[in-house]
Amino acid sequence: MERTPPDRRRVLESYHDGMLAIRTLAGEVRDWDAPTPCTEWRLIDLAGHLRCVAENFLEYLQDAPDSRLAKLFARDAATAVLIRQQARQNAAELAVLPPEPGPDRIMSFGVSAGAYADLMPDMWDRTHLVYRGTKYTVGDHAGAACVEWHLHAWDMARAMGSDYRPKDPDLLVSAWHWGVPHLPLGSGDAWEAVLRSSGRSPGRPDPGEGSGRRRDGRPRTVRAGVRRPPASSGGSAGRPAR
């Protein structure tokens, strides 16, 4: 089926919104040891993963089209192999991170993700990688970054007892098809399809179970695009944002 590439303006807006959401949520964290929907990670681990992924995305962009990610995809390996590669890389990178506090990890994330945002507009049409005979550009892979940031914003919100929904979930559907070409995307509500296809359950954990409840006991809801003061390696090499 012919799939329309994601709109450049909307991708760039979504990318910045995802960055902002992560930084805003990080500024509200009260317990960096709180568990996240990625059951093997606490919030401090998720912050470390975000730092690693942002650094990797920047490396892949600077090395395109000859990055280690491009070389991995050029093998046309099975999806299961790519997922295993990503899991190993995630574990290895987290294991060697210095024992720094969560805010420092998020600051490092912001530096690398911001540098990526500065570079990608001028490199938009450059080949990023080739997978099973199809060329994917830097702009296409920017969609993977959008998916990554928004999924992890949801993880952070859930860990704090809140909910999160990006303001342009339909863009993430197109971004998934072009930024995560080796994984299928389910149908239904755009944001719930992205959550489920990444291995998450939209209704669990209950947002009222975390540490981010309001004084009246009801969960807070955080949405992308709220302008507050700021507080996978890349996901596309395996199951996004896990």
LOVEXMAR-528391 format. One record per residue (C-alpha): residue number from 1; x, z, y. Coordinates in steps of 0.02 Angstrom, whole numbers, plus 50000, padded with zeros to 5 digits. Example, Ala and Ser with C-alpha at 12.3 -4.5 7.8 and 13.67 -1.06 7.14 Angstrom:
BEGIN
<r nr="1" px="50615" pz="50390" py="49775"/>
<r nr="2" px="50684" pz="50357" py="49947"/>
END
This chain:
BEGIN
<r nr="1" px="50000" pz="50000" py="50000"/>
<r nr="2" px="50065" pz="49955" py="50172"/>
<r nr="3" px="50103" pz="50111" py="50271"/>
<r nr="4" px="50124" pz="50112" py="50460"/>
<r nr="5" px="50284" pz="50195" py="50521"/>
<r nr="6" px="50254" pz="50351" py="50626"/>
<r nr="7" px="50236" pz="50328" py="50814"/>
<r nr="8" px="50399" pz="50366" py="50904"/>
<r nr="9" px="50322" pz="50463" py="51048"/>
<r nr="10" px="50219" pz="50571" py="50931"/>
<r nr="11" px="50367" pz="50604" py="50816"/>
<r nr="12" px="50474" pz="50662" py="50962"/>
<r nr="13" px="50335" pz="50774" py="51027"/>
<r nr="14" px="50304" pz="50846" py="50854"/>
<r nr="15" px="50489" pz="50878" py="50829"/>
<r nr="16" px="50502" pz="50976" py="50991"/>
<r nr="17" px="50340" pz="51069" py="50954"/>
<r nr="18" px="50407" pz="51121" py="50784"/>
<r nr="19" px="50569" pz="51185" py="50861"/>
<r nr="20" px="50472" pz="51281" py="50993"/>
<r nr="21" px="50356" pz="51357" py="50863"/>
<r nr="22" px="50502" pz="51423" py="50760"/>
<r nr="23" px="50588" pz="51498" py="50911"/>
<r nr="24" px="50427" pz="51575" py="50975"/>
<r nr="25" px="50383" pz="51651" py="50807"/>
<r nr="26" px="50561" pz="51716" py="50783"/>
<r nr="27" px="50544" pz="51809" py="50947"/>
<r nr="28" px="50394" pz="51901" py="50875"/>
<r nr="29" px="50473" pz="51954" py="50710"/>
<r nr="30" px="50473" pz="52143" py="50685"/>
<r nr="31" px="50540" pz="52147" py="50507"/>
<r nr="32" px="50668" pz="52017" py="50452"/>
<r nr="33" px="50658" pz="52085" py="50275"/>
<r nr="34" px="50474" pz="52037" py="50259"/>
<r nr="35" px="50435" pz="51921" py="50112"/>
<r nr="36" px="50385" pz="51741" py="50146"/>
<r nr="37" px="50275" pz="51615" py="50052"/>
<r nr="38" px="50440" pz="51547" py="49983"/>
<r nr="39" px="50439" pz="51692" py="49860"/>
<r nr="40" px="50627" pz="51699" py="49833"/>
<r nr="41" px="50661" pz="51717" py="50020"/>
<r nr="42" px="50639" pz="51852" py="50149"/>
<r nr="43" px="50623" pz="51806" py="50332"/>
<r nr="44" px="50810" pz="51832" py="50355"/>
<r nr="45" px="50841" pz="51707" py="50215"/>
<r nr="46" px="50719" pz="51583" py="50291"/>
<r nr="47" px="50812" pz="51598" py="50457"/>
<r nr="48" px="50974" pz="51560" py="50365"/>
<r nr="49" px="50895" pz="51410" py="50280"/>
<r nr="50" px="50835" pz="51343" py="50447"/>
<r nr="51" px="51010" pz="51358" py="50516"/>
<r nr="52" px="51082" pz="51265" py="50366"/>
<r nr="53" px="50953" pz="51126" py="50368"/>
<r nr="54" px="50972" pz="51096" py="50555"/>
<r nr="55" px="51161" pz="51086" py="50535"/>
<r nr="56" px="51141" pz="50967" py="50388"/>
<r nr="57" px="51018" pz="50854" py="50480"/>
<r nr="58" px="51141" pz="50842" py="50624"/>
<r nr="59" px="51282" pz="50797" py="50504"/>
<r nr="60" px="51176" pz="50664" py="50418"/>
<r nr="61" px="51129" pz="50589" py="50585"/>
<r nr="62" px="51308" pz="50582" py="50647"/>
<r nr="63" px="51369" pz="50506" py="50482"/>
<r nr="64" px="51226" pz="50381" py="50459"/>
<r nr="65" px="51219" pz="50265" py="50366"/>
<r nr="66" px="51362" pz="50335" py="50261"/>
<r nr="67" px="51311" pz="50519" py="50251"/>
<r nr="68" px="51315" pz="50617" py="50089"/>
<r nr="69" px="51125" pz="50615" py="50094"/>
<r nr="70" px="51125" pz="50424" py="50102"/>
<r nr="71" px="51247" pz="50418" py="49956"/>
<r nr="72" px="51134" pz="50532" py="49854"/>
<r nr="73" px="50980" pz="50424" py="49886"/>
<r nr="74" px="51076" pz="50264" py="49853"/>
<r nr="75" px="51087" pz="50317" py="49670"/>
<r nr="76" px="50897" pz="50295" py="49655"/>
<r nr="77" px="50890" pz="50456" py="49557"/>
<r nr="78" px="50728" pz="50525" py="49488"/>
<r nr="79" px="50629" pz="50643" py="49598"/>
<r nr="80" px="50663" pz="50790" py="49483"/>
<r nr="81" px="50850" pz="50761" py="49503"/>
<r nr="82" px="50836" pz="50758" py="49692"/>
<r nr="83" px="50736" pz="50920" py="49690"/>
<r nr="84" px="50865" pz="51007" py="49580"/>
<r nr="85" px="51005" pz="50947" py="49693"/>
<r nr="86" px="50914" pz="51021" py="49843"/>
<r nr="87" px="50883" pz="51188" py="49758"/>
<r nr="88" px="51067" pz="51204" py="49713"/>
<r nr="89" px="51120" pz="51158" py="49888"/>
<r nr="90" px="50999" pz="51282" py="49967"/>
<r nr="91" px="51064" pz="51423" py="49858"/>
<r nr="92" px="51246" pz="51379" py="49886"/>
<r nr="93" px="51230" pz="51368" py="50074"/>
<r nr="94" px="51136" pz="51532" py="50091"/>
<r nr="95" px="51264" pz="51619" py="49981"/>
<r nr="96" px="51408" pz="51579" py="50099"/>
<r nr="97" px="51321" pz="51618" py="50265"/>
<r nr="98" px="51393" pz="51767" py="50358"/>
<r nr="99" px="51282" pz="51923" py="50359"/>
<r nr="100" px="51215" pz="51891" py="50534"/>
<r nr="101" px="51050" pz="51953" py="50606"/>
<r nr="102" px="50895" pz="51843" py="50608"/>
<r nr="103" px="50898" pz="51805" py="50795"/>
<r nr="104" px="51077" pz="51741" py="50780"/>
<r nr="105" px="51028" pz="51625" py="50638"/>
<r nr="106" px="50882" pz="51558" py="50739"/>
<r nr="107" px="50997" pz="51533" py="50889"/>
<r nr="108" px="51114" pz="51429" py="50779"/>
<r nr="109" px="50962" pz="51332" py="50716"/>
<r nr="110" px="50913" pz="51295" py="50896"/>
<r nr="111" px="51086" pz="51231" py="50942"/>
<r nr="112" px="51095" pz="51107" py="50797"/>
<r nr="113" px="50912" pz="51055" py="50805"/>
<r nr="114" px="50929" pz="51029" py="50992"/>
<r nr="115" px="51084" pz="50921" py="50970"/>
<r nr="116" px="50989" pz="50818" py="50841"/>
<r nr="117" px="50847" pz="50795" py="50964"/>
<r nr="118" px="50968" pz="50737" py="51099"/>
<r nr="119" px="51051" pz="50607" py="50986"/>
<r nr="120" px="50909" pz="50531" py="50886"/>
<r nr="121" px="50819" pz="50431" py="51024"/>
<r nr="122" px="50972" pz="50320" py="51052"/>
<r nr="123" px="50999" pz="50300" py="50864"/>
<r nr="124" px="50815" pz="50276" py="50820"/>
<r nr="125" px="50829" pz="50107" py="50735"/>
<r nr="126" px="50995" pz="50139" py="50646"/>
<r nr="127" px="50988" pz="50138" py="50456"/>
<r nr="128" px="50984" pz="50317" py="50394"/>
<r nr="129" px="50978" pz="50283" py="50208"/>
<r nr="130" px="50916" pz="50158" py="50079"/>
<r nr="131" px="50805" pz="50219" py="49938"/>
<r nr="132" px="50747" pz="50106" py="49797"/>
<r nr="133" px="50776" pz="49950" py="49899"/>
<r nr="134" px="50688" pz="50009" py="50058"/>
<r nr="135" px="50783" pz="50045" py="50217"/>
<r nr="136" px="50736" pz="50205" py="50309"/>
<r nr="137" px="50793" pz="50225" py="50488"/>
<r nr="138" px="50844" pz="50375" py="50591"/>
<r nr="139" px="50669" pz="50373" py="50664"/>
<r nr="140" px="50595" pz="50379" py="50489"/>
<r nr="141" px="50702" pz="50527" py="50441"/>
<r nr="142" px="50652" pz="50616" py="50601"/>
<r nr="143" px="50483" pz="50631" py="50515"/>
<r nr="144" px="50565" pz="50736" py="50379"/>
<r nr="145" px="50630" pz="50853" py="50513"/>
<r nr="146" px="50456" pz="50869" py="50588"/>
<r nr="147" px="50384" pz="50912" py="50419"/>
<r nr="148" px="50523" pz="51039" py="50390"/>
<r nr="149" px="50503" pz="51131" py="50554"/>
<r nr="150" px="50314" pz="51143" py="50547"/>
<r nr="151" px="50310" pz="51200" py="50366"/>
<r nr="152" px="50434" pz="51336" py="50402"/>
<r nr="153" px="50340" pz="51388" py="50558"/>
<r nr="154" px="50191" pz="51414" py="50441"/>
<r nr="155" px="50302" pz="51516" py="50324"/>
<r nr="156" px="50359" pz="51626" py="50468"/>
<r nr="157" px="50183" pz="51651" py="50533"/>
<r nr="158" px="50118" pz="51697" py="50361"/>
<r nr="159" px="50259" pz="51820" py="50335"/>
<r nr="160" px="50203" pz="51908" py="50494"/>
<r nr="161" px="50019" pz="51908" py="50449"/>
<r nr="162" px="49973" pz="51762" py="50563"/>
<r nr="163" px="49917" pz="51584" py="50533"/>
<r nr="164" px="49991" pz="51424" py="50601"/>
<r nr="165" px="49931" pz="51245" py="50617"/>
<r nr="166" px="50025" pz="51105" py="50709"/>
<r nr="167" px="49931" pz="51021" py="50848"/>
<r nr="168" px="49958" pz="50846" py="50774"/>
<r nr="169" px="49941" pz="50864" py="50584"/>
<r nr="170" px="49894" pz="50681" py="50561"/>
<r nr="171" px="50067" pz="50631" py="50624"/>
<r nr="172" px="50144" pz="50735" py="50485"/>
<r nr="173" px="50054" pz="50630" py="50354"/>
<r nr="174" px="50138" pz="50471" py="50418"/>
<r nr="175" px="50302" pz="50567" py="50442"/>
<r nr="176" px="50296" pz="50624" py="50261"/>
<r nr="177" px="50275" pz="50448" py="50192"/>
<r nr="178" px="50426" pz="50384" py="50288"/>
<r nr="179" px="50533" pz="50540" py="50297"/>
<r nr="180" px="50504" pz="50603" py="50120"/>
<r nr="181" px="50481" pz="50438" py="50025"/>
<r nr="182" px="50523" pz="50508" py="49853"/>
<r nr="183" px="50379" pz="50634" py="49848"/>
<r nr="184" px="50192" pz="50596" py="49841"/>
<r nr="185" px="50071" pz="50668" py="49968"/>
<r nr="186" px="49900" pz="50730" py="49917"/>
<r nr="187" px="49736" pz="50686" py="50000"/>
<r nr="188" px="49613" pz="50786" py="50104"/>
<r nr="189" px="49639" pz="50879" py="50268"/>
<r nr="190" px="49805" pz="50820" py="50338"/>
<r nr="191" px="49887" pz="50990" py="50362"/>
<r nr="192" px="49823" pz="51062" py="50198"/>
<r nr="193" px="49885" pz="50907" py="50107"/>
<r nr="194" px="50059" pz="50934" py="50180"/>
<r nr="195" px="50055" pz="51119" py="50132"/>
<r nr="196" px="49998" pz="51086" py="49954"/>
<r nr="197" px="50116" pz="50940" py="49926"/>
<r nr="198" px="50262" pz="51051" py="49978"/>
<r nr="199" px="50211" pz="51179" py="49847"/>
<r nr="200" px="50117" pz="51298" py="49961"/>
<r nr="201" px="49942" pz="51370" py="49945"/>
<r nr="202" px="49853" pz="51361" py="50114"/>
<r nr="203" px="49749" pz="51518" py="50082"/>
<r nr="204" px="49890" pz="51627" py="50015"/>
<r nr="205" px="49960" pz="51747" py="50056"/>
<r nr="206" px="49813" pz="51814" py="50155"/>
<r nr="207" px="49869" pz="51815" py="50337"/>
<r nr="208" px="49796" pz="51989" py="50353"/>
<r nr="209" px="49924" pz="52057" py="50231"/>
<r nr="210" px="50077" pz="52034" py="50339"/>
<r nr="211" px="50148" pz="52135" py="50483"/>
<r nr="212" px="50073" pz="52029" py="50621"/>
<r nr="213" px="49896" pz="52096" py="50627"/>
<r nr="214" px="49813" pz="52129" py="50793"/>
<r nr="215" px="49764" pz="52303" py="50845"/>
<r nr="216" px="49585" pz="52271" py="50791"/>
<r nr="217" px="49649" pz="52228" py="50616"/>
<r nr="218" px="49616" pz="52042" py="50625"/>
<r nr="219" px="49758" pz="51917" py="50598"/>
<r nr="220" px="49831" pz="51827" py="50746"/>
<r nr="221" px="49835" pz="51637" py="50748"/>
<r nr="222" px="49984" pz="51544" py="50820"/>
<r nr="223" px="49969" pz="51359" py="50861"/>
<r nr="224" px="50099" pz="51231" py="50903"/>
<r nr="225" px="50117" pz="51181" py="51084"/>
<r nr="226" px="50086" pz="51354" py="51158"/>
<r nr="227" px="50219" pz="51365" py="51293"/>
<r nr="228" px="50287" pz="51541" py="51277"/>
<r nr="229" px="50466" pz="51594" py="51318"/>
<r nr="230" px="50578" pz="51552" py="51169"/>
<r nr="231" px="50617" pz="51703" py="51069"/>
<r nr="232" px="50809" pz="51049" py="50161"/>
<r nr="233" px="51049" pz="50991" py="50113"/>
<r nr="234" px="50900" pz="50926" py="50228"/>
<r nr="235" px="50729" pz="50951" py="50161"/>
<r nr="236" px="50717" pz="50769" py="50118"/>
<r nr="237" px="50847" pz="50784" py="49982"/>
<r nr="238" px="50724" pz="50881" py="49876"/>
<r nr="239" px="50552" pz="50959" py="49892"/>
<r nr="240" px="50530" pz="50977" py="50079"/>
<r nr="241" px="50563" pz="51141" py="50163"/>
<r nr="242" px="50585" pz="51249" py="50009"/>
END
